[in-house]
Amino acid sequence: MSYLNITSVVISLCALLVAIIGHEIMHGLAALYYGDDTAKVAKRLSINPIKHIDLVGSIILPISLVLLHAPFMFGWAKPVPVNIREVIKNGGYNAAIIVSLAGIIYNFLLAICAYLLLKSGIIFKYDIEVVYYFLINLIIINIILGFFNLLPIPPLDGSQALGYLSLKFNNDTIPIFFNKIERFGIFILIGILLIPPVAKIILLPPFLISKFLLKGIM
């Protein structure tokens, strides 16, 4: 592997860590806002990456995707502990929905900030190539993570938000269904990623949005 390729891999991994660690911290911060200090007590609101890195999701999977020349970078950090009952007690189901979507909102906002920074031309003015590629990766990775986590498949954030939205309207059908299939959720997700036609359909929206945003910048 050439020096250039190694540099690109390191930049991609750093961008991924910023995306997935920030995603989890935002869940904890949102919960803290609604009176649940579980993440704070567990010291999981720290920006220290060591406290958040998951062996499989933060290291093994991303490196495997690199070695397999996958067209995207993907992974996850250790889930931040949240006492959702405390959140609901203090803020109702609306609060639970916000806590569930906090990580996704972070991902999309980070992608927008990276895009605006690139669009401003500051990076080109100072010709900082490493920062340029880092921001490009931030945009792509965060958009992919944001869309993927919106999928209504447990344990993804989209399923949790949809479940609490259902409970808000006094309908427990969806949460009960999600509870039944949750143990199979990880296998469903792996299947989605490993079946090319399915993966292509799922990843098409974030790829198209990334392509649109990066048009004229790259």
N, C-alpha and C positions, 0 to 999 in steps of 0.2 A: 504494500500500500504506500503510495507516494506521500510526501510531506503535505501536499495540497489536499489530498483526500483525507489524511488524518486531521488536518486543521478543520476541514468541512464537517467531519464527524463530531469533533469536539464542540464546534459551534452549535450543531444541531442538538446534541445532547444537553448543552447548557440552556438552550432555548426551551427544550422540553422540560427540564427541571424547573425553570422559572414558571412555566405554564402549569404544571401539575402540582407543584408545591403551593403556589399562590392560590390555585383552585381549592385545595383543601383548607388552607388557612382562612379563606373567605367564608367557608361554611362555619368555621369556629367563631369568626368575628360576628357573623350575622346572628348566630345563636347567642353569643354574649350580649348583643344588643337587646335581645329579648329575654335576658335574665338567666341564661344558662351558662355557667362558668366552667363546665366540664372540660372543655378544651384548654382553657386557661390554667386550670389546676393541674392538668396533665402536661403542661408546658408545650402544648402543640400549636400555640400561636407564634412560636419562635420562627424566625426566618432561617435558622440554622438547618441546612439541608439534611444533615445526618439524622435529625429527629423525624424526618418525613420520608426518607428513601425506603422504598419497598424493593426487596431483592429481585423479585420477578418483574414487577411492573416498571421499576425505575432503572434497572440495570440489564437483566437478562433479555427481556423482550426488546427493548430499544436496540441493543447491540446485535441481537439476532436479526432484526429488521434491516440493520445496516449490512450485515454479512450476506443477507439474502437479496440485497439490492432492491428492497421494497421501495415503491414510489412515495412513501409517506413515513413519518415518524410518529410513533404512538406509545403511550405508556400511562402509568398511574402512580400516585404516591400512597402512603399509608392513609387510610380514611381517618379524618379527625373525629374524635368521639363527640357525640352530641346527644344530650338528653332531650329528645323531641317532645316528651310529655311536659317538661318544664317550659319549653318554647310555646307549646299549644296553650298551656295554662296561662301564660302571660300575654300572648298575642293572638291566640286562636289559630285556625287553620291557615289564615292568610300569612301569619308569621312562619308557619311550617313550610308553606310553599316558597316563601322568600328564602328561607334557610336552604331549602333543597336546590334552588336555582342560583344561589349566590356564586357558586364556583363557575357556572356557565356564563353568568353576567360578567364575571372577572375576565374570563377567557376572551369574550367578544370585545370588551372594553380595551383589553391589552392589545388585541389585534388592531383595533381602531387607532390607538395611540401610536403604535409602531408604524402604521400606514401614514398617519399625519406627519410623523417625524421624518419619514422618507420623502413624503410629498413636499415638505417644506424646503428640501434641498440642502439643509445644513450638513448632512453627511457627505454629500457630493462636494460641498465647498471645501471641506477639510480632507477629503479623500481618505476616509477611514474605512478601509475595505472590510476589516473584521467586523466592525459595528454594522456595516451595510448588510453583510450576509446574516448576521445575528438577527437583525430586524426583519429581514425577509423570512427567516425561519420562524420568528415569533408570530408573524402574520399567518403563515400557512398552518403551523402546528396548533395555534389557539383556535383558529376557525374550525379545523378538523375536530379537535377535542370538544369544542362547544356544541357542534352539531351532533357528534356521536353521543355525547352525554344527554342529549335531548330525546334519544330513542326511548320509548316506553317499555324498556326491558329491565327488570330488576337484576342487579342492584343499581342501575344507572339513575342519575338524578331525575331524568324525565319521568321515570316510573314513580318515583317518590312524590314529585310535584303533582302528577296526575292523580295519584292515590289520595293525597290530601285535598285536592280540588274536589274529588268525588265525595269525600267525607264532609266537606263544607256544605254540600247540597244534600246531606243525609242519605247518601248512597254508598254502601260499603261493598258493592259488587266488584268493583275494580281492585280495591285493596285486598280483598279475599283471594281474587284470582292471582294477583301478583305474589301473595304469600305462598300460594300453592306451587308456583313455578320458579320461585326465587332460587331454590337449590339447583335448578337446571340453567339458571341465567348465564353463568359463566360459560357453559358449554354452548349455549345459543350464540353468545357473543363470539366465541372462538370459531364457531361454524360460519358466522357472518364474515369474519376476517379471512377464513381459509377458502371460502367458496368464491372464486373470482367474479362470476356474474353478479352475485349478491353484494359483494364488497364494492363493486363498481357502482351499483345503483345507490348504495348507502353513502358512498364517498363523493358521488357526482356533485351534489349541491355545494359542499365546501370547496371542492376543486374548482368549480366554475366561478364561485365568488372570489377565491384567491387569485385565479387567473385574471378576473376583471380588475381587481384592485391593483395587481402588480403590472398590469398593462401600461407601458410607458415609463415604468420605473426600472424594471430589469433590463 
